[in-house]
Amino acid sequence: NDLPSQIEILEKTTTIYEEDKRTLQQELETQNQKLQRQFSDKRRLEARLQGMVTETTMKWEKECERRVAAKQLEMQNKLWVKDEKLKQLKAIVTEPKAEKPERPSRERDREKVTQRAVSPSPVPNVPPIRLRHRRSRSAGDRWVDHKPASNVQTETVMQPHVPHAITVSVANEKALAKCEKYMLTHQELASDGEIETKLIKGDVYKTRGGGQSVQFTDIETLKQESPTGQK
């Protein structure tokens, strides 16, 4: 008589154990999922930190390279300016004295009439200005676009562009002989650390000695700066 009741008790106990087992399995699965999420979050955080370190390192390396290049450019430009000044001084010293160009007959006649009524003007004390023979000019003047190889490519929206130009890295007489205009792209480091690009423009003249001479006329400046005044 006690056997059925014992079997019933065992069945109930077994049912309770199975429910406890299912509950524990669910808790275990939940904990495993939580651990997997934490592991994934950790890997993402490590990857993000590594990316930030790499980005910062590359940024500083690029900045250091930019500063070194700008300093080298500054020194090269100083040497170039001194060299150009020496060349211009040498051209002035060695260039033969130019003759005064002959004027049209009407102008000569007009001057004769004026000289009869007006006494000669005194000779000024400043040295005489040397005249150079200039090429014939037209709307289609050709340019020598002088861009030194040491120049750095800037990110400005406005970029110098001269159509139908002869682009050279070193100014030479052969290119100047074919053109009427000259432009030098000169870069230097400004006080705020940014690169300042100057477009130094001039007219090309043919000297009496058969060479070429450039007389600078104006300078255009191209520079980037922060609207807030801060880098």
Protein Blocks (a to p, Z undefined) as FASTA:
>chain_A
ZZmmmmmmmmmmmmmmmmmmmmmmmmmmmmmmmmmmmmmmmmmmmmmmmmmmmmmmmmmm
mmmmmmmmmmmmmmmmmmmmmmmmmmmmmmmmmpccdddddddfklmmmmmmmmmmpccd
dddfbdcddddddddddfkbccdddddfkbccdfbfbdcddehiacdfbdcfklmmmpcb
dcdddddddfkopacdddddddddddfkopacdddfbdcddddddfklpZZ
